[in-house]
Amino acid sequence: MSRKDTVNSLFMTKLGAPNPSPAQDKERVRSGAISAMGSSLQQLADDAKAASRLQEQLAAGQVVIELDPALVDGSMVRDRLTLEVDPSFDALVESIEVSGQQVPILVRPHPKEAGRYQVAYGHRRLRAVARLGRSVRAVVQKMTDDELVVAQGKENLERKDLSFIEKALFARRLEDMGFERAVIVAALSTDKGDLSRYISVARMIPEDLLIDIGPAGKAGRARWLAVAERLEHPGVAERLAELRISEQFRASDSDGRFALVFGSLTSSAPRPERSVTEWSTPGGLKAARVEYGRGKTTLTIDERFAPKFGAFVASRLDELHRRFLEEGGQTQGEG
């Protein structure tokens, strides 16, 4: 059939011309079927390409997707300490409820369970959306164990810095799991000396006590070390056990709990009958002498080396006493 006859046949059929012959109809059906199959195959090919591109993007961590929080497990090693009393977490939940989850979490495909994921960072956001019954926005990226813990540590340092004891516990847990110290140094952005100090303190304090106290963001290495050193004193374990189940302890935030523990330990620490320490100025001059004994402490300041320093200290006794109480100290005879 010529091109002219084909065109005429199409127009004549629309205008009420006689139906085509069975042979012509069969040929048209065959052509339509082949055309439809070609379209389907093309669609399948396009879908496969799109899926492949998506997989490549997911592997590179370039796409944010939504996941059921029930399919997401925590990291192989936890860094943050959580508490029942945590105003900052409550604020995070409220913020996500009002404004949505603005920052996605980072996960990797679970190394042992197909169809599940493991968090590198974003545990607090994951907990918050789970409490709200929402999906979690996440970036999925393939990572080794070393890459995961380094990403986990660096993200926490960049967003909300870990407290001293959280760093210490994170470092100790990583070492216990067999990670090389070079990896732990990278994860905490620290040096070998500080890392040794972190791990040393974390090994001196029982983990269940650390979990009970929480991050205690205001407490640094010196006070945690003081706690660690006093844990071996007689009667300390019994006093702490009683303190940790008290209503005051359970109702306190993390810094309040640390203050209670610190105060309990320091007030119970044995003191020698008499001892003397000396304080020197930055220039090396022995300008003060502190003598402990017989229920009192005597501070003597040599005005030759530190003129007016005694008056300066005396004028700030109210401030020093307030700070003493804030850090868990106690004054006898006051309600």
KEPADO-288732 format. One line per 5 residues: number of its first residue (from 1); their letters; for each residue x, y, z of N, C-alpha, C. Coordinates in steps of 0.2 Angstrom, whole numbers, plus 5000, padded with zeros to 4 digits. Layout:
BEGIN
NUM> a> X/Y/Z/X/Y/Z/X/Y/Z | ...
This chain:
BEGIN
1> msrkd> 5004/4994/5000/5000/5000/5000/5005/5006/5000 | 5003/5011/4995/5007/5017/4995/5006/5021/5001 | 5010/5027/5002/5009/5032/5007/5002/5035/5006 | 5000/5037/5000/4994/5040/4998/4988/5036/5000 | 4989/5029/4998/4983/5025/5000/4982/5024/5007
6> tvnsl> 4988/5024/5011/4988/5023/5018/4984/5029/5021 | 4986/5035/5019/4983/5041/5022/4976/5041/5020 | 4974/5039/5014/4967/5039/5012/4963/5034/5016 | 4966/5029/5017/4962/5023/5021/4961/5026/5028 | 4966/5029/5031/4965/5032/5038/4959/5037/5038
11> fmtkl> 4959/5041/5034/4954/5047/5034/4947/5044/5032 | 4947/5039/5027/4940/5036/5025/4937/5032/5031 | 4942/5029/5035/4939/5025/5040/4936/5029/5045 | 4939/5035/5047/4936/5040/5052/4929/5043/5049 | 4929/5043/5042/4923/5046/5039/4917/5041/5038
16> gapnp> 4918/5035/5040/4913/5030/5039/4914/5026/5033 | 4920/5025/5031/4922/5021/5025/4921/5014/5028 | 4921/5009/5023/4920/5002/5025/4926/5000/5029 | 4925/4995/5034/4930/4992/5038/4935/4989/5034 | 4942/4989/5037/4947/4986/5033/4946/4978/5033
21> spaqd> 4950/4975/5029/4949/4968/5028/4952/4965/5034 | 4950/4958/5036/4953/4955/5042/4961/4955/5041 | 4964/4954/5035/4971/4954/5035/4974/4961/5037 | 4971/4966/5035/4973/4973/5037/4973/4974/5044 | 4967/4971/5047/4966/4972/5054/4971/4969/5058
26> kervr> 4973/4962/5056/4978/4958/5059/4985/4962/5059 | 4986/4965/5054/4993/4968/5053/4993/4974/5058 | 4987/4978/5058/4987/4984/5063/4988/4982/5070 | 4985/4976/5072/4985/4974/5079/4992/4972/5081 | 4996/4968/5076/5002/4966/5077/5007/4972/5078
31> sgais> 5006/4977/5074/5010/4983/5074/5009/4987/5081 | 5003/4987/5083/5001/4990/5089/5004/4987/5095 | 5004/4980/5095/5007/4976/5101/5014/4977/5101 | 5018/4977/5095/5025/4978/5095/5027/4985/5098 | 5023/4990/5096/5024/4997/5098/5023/4997/5106
36> amgss> 5018/4994/5108/5016/4994/5116/5022/4991/5119 | 5024/4985/5117/5030/4981/5120/5036/4985/5120 | 5037/4989/5115/5043/4993/5114/5043/4999/5120 | 5037/5002/5120/5036/5007/5125/5037/5004/5132 | 5035/4998/5134/5035/4995/5140/5043/4994/5142
41> lqqla> 5046/4991/5137/5053/4990/5138/5057/4996/5139 | 5055/5001/5135/5059/5008/5136/5058/5010/5143 | 5051/5010/5146/5050/5012/5152/5054/5008/5158 | 5054/5001/5157/5058/4997/5161/5065/4999/5161 | 5068/5001/5155/5075/5003/5155/5076/5009/5159
46> ddaka> 5071/5014/5158/5072/5021/5161/5071/5020/5168 | 5067/5015/5171/5066/5014/5178/5073/5011/5181 | 5075/5007/5177/5082/5003/5179/5087/5008/5180 | 5088/5013/5175/5093/5018/5175/5092/5023/5181 | 5085/5025/5182/5084/5029/5188/5086/5026/5195
51> asrlq> 5084/5019/5195/5086/5015/5201/5093/5015/5202 | 5097/5014/5197/5104/5013/5197/5107/5020/5199 | 5104/5026/5196/5107/5032/5199/5105/5033/5206 | 5099/5031/5208/5098/5032/5215/5102/5028/5220 | 5104/5022/5218/5109/5018/5222/5116/5021/5222
56> eqlaa> 5118/5024/5216/5124/5027/5216/5124/5034/5221 | 5119/5037/5221/5118/5043/5225/5118/5041/5232 | 5114/5036/5234/5114/5034/5241/5121/5031/5243 | 5124/5028/5239/5131/5026/5241/5136/5031/5242 | 5135/5037/5238/5139/5043/5239/5136/5047/5245
61> gqvvi> 5131/5046/5248/5128/5050/5253/5125/5056/5251 | 5122/5056/5245/5120/5063/5242/5112/5064/5242 | 5109/5059/5244/5101/5059/5244/5099/5058/5251 | 5094/5062/5253/5091/5062/5260/5084/5058/5259 | 5083/5053/5262/5077/5048/5262/5074/5048/5269
66> eldpa> 5068/5045/5269/5064/5045/5275/5064/5037/5277 | 5066/5036/5283/5066/5029/5286/5061/5028/5292 | 5059/5022/5292/5055/5021/5299/5060/5020/5304 | 5060/5024/5310/5065/5023/5315/5065/5016/5318 | 5060/5012/5317/5061/5005/5320/5066/5001/5316
71> lvdgs> 5068/5004/5310/5073/5000/5306/5080/5002/5307 | 5081/5007/5311/5087/5010/5312/5090/5009/5319 | 5096/5005/5319/5099/5004/5326/5104/5009/5328 | 5106/5009/5334/5111/5014/5336/5118/5012/5334 | 5123/5016/5335/5129/5015/5333/5132/5009/5337
76> mvrdr> 5137/5006/5334/5140/5000/5338/5143/5002/5345 | 5145/5009/5345/5147/5011/5352/5144/5018/5353 | 5140/5019/5359/5137/5025/5361/5142/5030/5363 | 5141/5036/5362/5145/5041/5364/5142/5045/5369 | 5135/5047/5368/5132/5052/5373/5129/5048/5379
81> ltlev> 5129/5051/5385/5125/5048/5390/5118/5051/5391 | 5113/5048/5392/5106/5050/5392/5103/5050/5399 | 5098/5054/5400/5095/5055/5407/5088/5055/5406 | 5084/5053/5411/5077/5054/5411/5075/5062/5411 | 5079/5066/5415/5078/5073/5416/5083/5076/5411
86> dpsfd> 5081/5078/5405/5085/5081/5400/5082/5087/5396 | 5082/5093/5399/5078/5098/5396/5080/5100/5389 | 5087/5099/5387/5089/5100/5380/5086/5095/5375 | 5085/5089/5378/5081/5084/5373/5074/5086/5372 | 5071/5088/5378/5064/5090/5377/5063/5096/5372
91> alves> 5068/5100/5373/5068/5106/5368/5069/5104/5361 | 5073/5099/5360/5074/5096/5353/5067/5093/5350 | 5064/5089/5354/5058/5086/5352/5053/5091/5351 | 5052/5097/5355/5047/5102/5353/5049/5106/5347 | 5056/5107/5346/5058/5110/5339/5056/5106/5333
96> ievsg> 5057/5100/5333/5056/5095/5328/5048/5095/5327 | 5044/5095/5332/5037/5095/5332/5034/5101/5328 | 5037/5106/5329/5035/5113/5327/5038/5114/5320 | 5044/5113/5319/5048/5115/5313/5050/5109/5308 | 5049/5103/5311/5051/5097/5307/5059/5096/5308
101> qqvpi> 5061/5090/5306/5068/5088/5306/5072/5092/5301 | 5076/5097/5303/5080/5101/5298/5086/5098/5296 | 5089/5094/5300/5096/5091/5299/5095/5083/5299 | 5097/5080/5293/5096/5073/5293/5102/5069/5297 | 5100/5063/5299/5105/5059/5302/5109/5056/5297
106> lvrph> 5115/5053/5299/5119/5049/5295/5119/5041/5297 | 5117/5037/5292/5117/5030/5293/5120/5026/5288 | 5122/5020/5290/5125/5015/5285/5120/5009/5284 | 5120/5005/5279/5117/4999/5279/5119/4995/5284 | 5115/4991/5288/5117/4987/5294/5122/4982/5291
111> pkeag> 5128/4981/5294/5133/4976/5292/5131/4969/5292 | 5126/4968/5297/5124/4961/5298/5117/4959/5296 | 5112/4964/5296/5105/4963/5295/5103/4967/5289 | 5101/4963/5284/5098/4966/5278/5092/4970/5279 | 5091/4975/5276/5085/4979/5277/5085/4984/5283
116> ryqva> 5090/4984/5287/5091/4988/5293/5097/4993/5292 | 5097/4998/5296/5102/5003/5296/5105/5004/5303 | 5111/5007/5303/5115/5008/5309/5117/5016/5309 | 5116/5019/5314/5117/5026/5315/5125/5028/5316 | 5127/5032/5312/5134/5035/5313/5133/5041/5318
121> yghrr> 5129/5046/5316/5127/5051/5321/5120/5053/5320 | 5117/5056/5325/5110/5058/5325/5106/5055/5330 | 5109/5052/5335/5105/5047/5340/5099/5051/5343 | 5101/5058/5345/5096/5062/5348/5090/5063/5343 | 5092/5065/5337/5086/5066/5332/5082/5060/5331
126> lrava> 5086/5054/5331/5082/5048/5330/5077/5047/5335 | 5079/5048/5342/5075/5047/5347/5069/5052/5347 | 5071/5058/5345/5065/5063/5345/5060/5062/5340 | 5062/5060/5334/5056/5058/5329/5053/5052/5331 | 5056/5047/5334/5053/5041/5336/5048/5043/5341
131> rlgrs> 5049/5047/5346/5044/5049/5351/5038/5052/5348 | 5039/5056/5342/5034/5060/5339/5030/5055/5334 | 5033/5049/5333/5029/5044/5328/5030/5046/5321 | 5036/5049/5320/5037/5052/5313/5043/5047/5310 | 5043/5048/5303/5049/5045/5299/5055/5049/5301
136> vravv> 5061/5046/5300/5067/5050/5301/5070/5052/5294 | 5073/5058/5293/5076/5060/5287/5083/5058/5288 | 5086/5054/5283/5093/5051/5284/5097/5051/5278 | 5103/5052/5278/5108/5051/5273/5111/5044/5274 | 5110/5039/5268/5113/5033/5269/5119/5032/5265
141> qkmtd> 5125/5030/5269/5131/5030/5266/5135/5024/5268 | 5138/5020/5263/5142/5014/5265/5148/5017/5269 | 5150/5014/5274/5156/5015/5279/5158/5009/5282 | 5165/5009/5283/5168/5004/5287/5167/5006/5294 | 5169/5001/5299/5168/5003/5306/5172/5009/5308
146> delvv> 5179/5009/5305/5183/5015/5307/5180/5021/5305 | 5177/5021/5298/5174/5027/5296/5168/5030/5300 | 5165/5025/5302/5159/5026/5306/5160/5030/5312 | 5165/5027/5316/5167/5030/5323/5170/5037/5322 | 5174/5038/5317/5177/5044/5315/5172/5049/5314
151> aqgke> 5167/5048/5309/5162/5052/5307/5157/5054/5313 | 5156/5049/5318/5152/5050/5324/5155/5055/5328 | 5162/5054/5330/5165/5058/5334/5166/5065/5332 | 5168/5066/5325/5169/5073/5322/5162/5077/5322 | 5157/5073/5320/5150/5077/5320/5148/5079/5327
156> nlerk> 5149/5076/5332/5147/5078/5339/5152/5084/5341 | 5158/5084/5339/5162/5089/5341/5160/5096/5337 | 5158/5095/5331/5156/5101/5327/5149/5104/5329 | 5145/5099/5332/5138/5102/5333/5138/5103/5341 | 5137/5099/5345/5137/5100/5352/5142/5096/5355
161> dlsfi> 5148/5099/5358/5154/5096/5360/5152/5091/5366 | 5155/5085/5366/5154/5080/5371/5157/5083/5377 | 5154/5081/5383/5157/5083/5389/5164/5079/5390 | 5167/5081/5396/5174/5077/5397/5172/5070/5398 | 5167/5068/5402/5166/5061/5404/5163/5057/5398
166> ekalf> 5160/5060/5394/5157/5057/5388/5163/5055/5383 | 5167/5060/5382/5173/5058/5378/5177/5053/5381 | 5178/5053/5388/5182/5048/5391/5179/5041/5390 | 5172/5040/5391/5169/5034/5390/5169/5032/5383 | 5168/5036/5379/5168/5035/5371/5175/5032/5370
171> arrle> 5180/5035/5372/5187/5032/5370/5188/5026/5373 | 5186/5025/5380/5187/5018/5383/5183/5013/5380 | 5177/5014/5378/5173/5009/5374/5176/5007/5367 | 5178/5012/5364/5181/5011/5357/5188/5006/5358 | 5192/5008/5363/5198/5004/5365/5196/4997/5366
176> dmgfe> 5190/4996/5371/5188/4989/5373/5186/4985/5367 | 5183/4989/5361/5181/4985/5355/5186/4984/5350 | 5192/4986/5352/5198/4984/5348/5200/4989/5343 | 5197/4995/5343/5199/5000/5338/5207/5003/5340 | 5210/5004/5335/5217/5007/5335/5217/5014/5339
181> raviv> 5222/5015/5342/5222/5022/5346/5222/5028/5340 | 5225/5026/5335/5225/5032/5329/5218/5033/5327 | 5214/5028/5327/5207/5029/5325/5203/5033/5330 | 5204/5032/5337/5201/5035/5342/5203/5042/5343 | 5210/5043/5342/5213/5050/5341/5209/5054/5336
186> aalst> 5208/5051/5330/5205/5055/5325/5197/5056/5326 | 5194/5051/5330/5187/5052/5331/5186/5058/5336 | 5190/5059/5341/5190/5064/5346/5193/5070/5345 | 5197/5070/5339/5201/5076/5337/5206/5078/5343 | 5209/5073/5346/5213/5075/5352/5220/5072/5350
191> dkgdl> 5225/5072/5355/5231/5069/5355/5232/5063/5359 | 5238/5060/5358/5239/5053/5362/5239/5055/5370 | 5242/5060/5372/5242/5061/5379/5235/5062/5382 | 5231/5067/5379/5224/5068/5382/5220/5061/5381 | 5221/5057/5376/5218/5051/5375/5219/5046/5381
196> sryis> 5225/5046/5383/5227/5042/5388/5224/5044/5395 | 5223/5051/5396/5220/5053/5402/5213/5052/5402 | 5209/5052/5396/5202/5051/5395/5201/5044/5397 | 5205/5039/5394/5204/5032/5396/5205/5030/5403 | 5210/5033/5406/5212/5032/5413/5207/5033/5417
201> varmi> 5204/5039/5417/5198/5041/5421/5192/5037/5420 | 5191/5035/5414/5185/5031/5412/5185/5024/5415 | 5192/5022/5416/5193/5015/5419/5192/5015/5426 | 5193/5021/5429/5193/5021/5437/5186/5022/5440 | 5181/5024/5436/5174/5025/5438/5170/5019/5435
206> pedll> 5166/5016/5439/5161/5011/5436/5156/5014/5431 | 5155/5010/5426/5151/5013/5420/5144/5014/5423 | 5141/5010/5427/5134/5011/5429/5134/5018/5433 | 5139/5020/5437/5139/5026/5440/5139/5032/5435 | 5143/5031/5430/5144/5036/5425/5137/5037/5421
211> idigp> 5134/5032/5420/5127/5032/5417/5122/5035/5421 | 5122/5034/5428/5117/5037/5432/5119/5044/5433 | 5125/5046/5433/5126/5054/5433/5125/5057/5427 | 5127/5054/5421/5126/5058/5415/5131/5062/5413 | 5131/5066/5407/5136/5070/5404/5139/5075/5409
216> agkag> 5136/5078/5413/5139/5083/5418/5143/5088/5414 | 5140/5092/5410/5144/5096/5406/5148/5101/5409 | 5147/5103/5415/5151/5108/5419/5157/5105/5423 | 5157/5098/5423/5163/5095/5427/5168/5093/5422 | 5174/5096/5424/5180/5094/5420/5184/5088/5422
221> rarwl> 5190/5087/5420/5194/5082/5421/5196/5082/5429 | 5198/5088/5432/5200/5088/5438/5195/5085/5443 | 5189/5087/5443/5184/5085/5447/5182/5078/5446 | 5182/5075/5440/5180/5068/5439/5186/5064/5442 | 5192/5067/5441/5198/5063/5444/5197/5063/5451
226> avaer> 5195/5068/5455/5194/5068/5462/5189/5063/5464 | 5183/5062/5460/5178/5057/5461/5182/5050/5461 | 5185/5049/5455/5188/5043/5454/5193/5041/5460 | 5197/5045/5462/5202/5044/5468/5198/5042/5474 | 5193/5045/5476/5189/5044/5482/5185/5038/5482
231> lehpg> 5184/5035/5477/5179/5029/5476/5182/5023/5480 | 5188/5023/5482/5191/5018/5486/5191/5019/5493 | 5189/5025/5495/5189/5026/5503/5183/5021/5506 | 5184/5020/5512/5180/5015/5516/5173/5019/5516 | 5168/5015/5515/5161/5017/5516/5158/5021/5510
236> vaerl> 5162/5022/5505/5160/5026/5500/5154/5023/5496 | 5155/5016/5494/5151/5012/5490/5144/5012/5493 | 5143/5012/5500/5137/5011/5503/5133/5018/5503 | 5137/5024/5504/5134/5030/5504/5132/5032/5497 | 5136/5030/5492/5134/5032/5485/5127/5028/5483
241> aelri> 5127/5021/5485/5121/5017/5483/5115/5020/5486 | 5115/5023/5492/5110/5026/5495/5108/5033/5492 | 5113/5036/5490/5112/5043/5487/5108/5042/5480 | 5111/5037/5476/5108/5036/5469/5101/5034/5469 | 5098/5031/5474/5091/5029/5474/5087/5035/5477
246> seqfr> 5090/5040/5480/5086/5045/5483/5082/5049/5478 | 5077/5052/5481/5072/5056/5477/5076/5062/5474 | 5080/5065/5478/5084/5071/5476/5088/5070/5470 | 5092/5064/5470/5096/5062/5465/5092/5061/5459 | 5087/5057/5459/5083/5055/5453/5080/5061/5450
251> asdsd> 5078/5066/5454/5075/5072/5451/5080/5077/5448 | 5086/5077/5450/5091/5082/5448/5093/5081/5440 | 5095/5086/5437/5098/5085/5431/5106/5083/5431 | 5109/5082/5426/5116/5079/5426/5121/5082/5430 | 5121/5089/5430/5126/5093/5434/5124/5093/5441
256> grfal> 5118/5093/5442/5115/5092/5449/5117/5085/5452 | 5117/5080/5448/5118/5073/5451/5126/5073/5452 | 5130/5076/5448/5137/5076/5449/5139/5080/5455 | 5136/5085/5456/5137/5089/5462/5135/5085/5469 | 5130/5081/5469/5128/5077/5474/5133/5072/5476
261> vfgsl> 5135/5069/5470/5140/5063/5471/5147/5066/5474 | 5149/5072/5470/5155/5075/5472/5155/5077/5479 | 5150/5080/5482/5149/5083/5488/5149/5077/5493 | 5146/5071/5492/5146/5066/5496/5153/5063/5497 | 5156/5062/5491/5163/5059/5492/5168/5064/5495
266> tssap> 5168/5070/5494/5173/5075/5497/5171/5076/5504 | 5165/5076/5506/5164/5076/5513/5165/5070/5517 | 5166/5064/5514/5167/5058/5517/5174/5056/5517 | 5178/5060/5513/5185/5059/5513/5189/5060/5519 | 5193/5055/5521/5197/5056/5528/5202/5061/5527
271> rpers> 5203/5065/5532/5208/5070/5532/5213/5069/5538 | 5219/5070/5536/5224/5069/5542/5223/5074/5547 | 5226/5072/5553/5225/5076/5559/5228/5083/5558 | 5233/5084/5555/5236/5090/5553/5240/5090/5547 | 5239/5094/5542/5243/5095/5536/5244/5102/5534
276> vtews> 5249/5103/5531/5251/5110/5529/5253/5110/5521 | 5250/5114/5517/5252/5115/5510/5253/5123/5509 | 5257/5124/5504/5259/5131/5503/5257/5133/5496 | 5256/5139/5495/5254/5141/5488/5259/5147/5486 | 5261/5146/5480/5266/5151/5477/5263/5155/5471
281> tpggl> 5265/5161/5471/5263/5165/5465/5266/5162/5459 | 5263/5164/5453/5266/5162/5446/5274/5163/5446 | 5276/5168/5450/5283/5170/5449/5287/5165/5454 | 5284/5161/5458/5287/5156/5462/5288/5158/5469 | 5285/5164/5471/5285/5166/5478/5280/5163/5483
286> kaarv> 5282/5160/5488/5278/5157/5493/5274/5162/5497 | 5268/5163/5494/5264/5169/5497/5258/5167/5502 | 5257/5160/5502/5251/5158/5506/5253/5151/5509 | 5250/5150/5515/5251/5144/5519/5244/5142/5521 | 5242/5135/5520/5235/5133/5522/5237/5127/5527
291> eygrg> 5234/5127/5533/5235/5122/5538/5228/5119/5540 | 5228/5113/5539/5222/5109/5541/5223/5105/5548 | 5218/5105/5552/5219/5101/5558/5214/5103/5563 | 5212/5098/5568/5208/5099/5573/5201/5103/5571 | 5198/5101/5566/5192/5104/5564/5192/5110/5561
296> kttlt> 5198/5113/5559/5198/5120/5556/5203/5120/5551 | 5202/5125/5547/5207/5126/5541/5210/5134/5542 | 5216/5135/5542/5219/5141/5543/5223/5143/5537 | 5221/5149/5534/5224/5152/5528/5228/5158/5530 | 5235/5158/5529/5239/5163/5531/5242/5166/5524
301> iderf> 5241/5172/5523/5244/5176/5517/5250/5180/5519 | 5255/5180/5516/5261/5184/5517/5260/5190/5513 | 5259/5196/5516/5257/5202/5512/5263/5205/5509 | 5269/5203/5511/5275/5205/5508/5276/5203/5500 | 5273/5197/5499/5273/5194/5492/5267/5195/5488
306> apkfg> 5261/5196/5492/5255/5197/5489/5251/5202/5492 | 5253/5208/5491/5250/5214/5495/5242/5214/5493 | 5238/5215/5499/5231/5216/5498/5227/5210/5495 | 5231/5204/5494/5228/5198/5492/5223/5195/5497 | 5225/5196/5504/5221/5193/5509/5214/5197/5509
311> afvas> 5214/5204/5509/5208/5207/5509/5204/5206/5503 | 5207/5204/5497/5204/5202/5491/5200/5196/5492 | 5203/5191/5495/5200/5184/5496/5194/5185/5501 | 5196/5189/5507/5190/5190/5512/5184/5193/5509 | 5185/5198/5504/5179/5201/5502/5175/5197/5497
316> rldel> 5178/5191/5495/5174/5187/5491/5172/5180/5494 | 5172/5180/5501/5170/5174/5504/5163/5172/5503 | 5158/5177/5502/5151/5175/5500/5151/5172/5493 | 5154/5174/5489/5155/5172/5482/5158/5165/5482 | 5163/5164/5485/5166/5157/5486/5162/5152/5489
321> hrrfl> 5158/5154/5494/5154/5150/5498/5148/5148/5493 | 5145/5152/5489/5140/5151/5485/5142/5145/5480 | 5148/5147/5477/5151/5142/5472/5152/5135/5475 | 5154/5135/5482/5155/5129/5485/5149/5125/5486 | 5143/5128/5487/5137/5125/5488/5134/5123/5481
326> eeggq> 5135/5126/5476/5133/5124/5469/5137/5118/5467 | 5143/5117/5469/5147/5111/5468/5145/5105/5472 | 5140/5106/5476/5138/5100/5481/5141/5100/5488 | 5144/5106/5490/5146/5107/5497/5141/5108/5501 | 5142/5107/5508/5137/5107/5513/5139/5111/5519
331> tqgeg> 5135/5115/5522/5136/5119/5528/5132/5116/5534 | 5135/5114/5539/5132/5111/5544/5128/5117/5548 | 5122/5115/5550/5118/5119/5554/5113/5123/5550 | 5113/5122/5544/5108/5126/5539/5103/5122/5536 | 5097/5124/5535/5092/5120/5532/5092/5119/5525
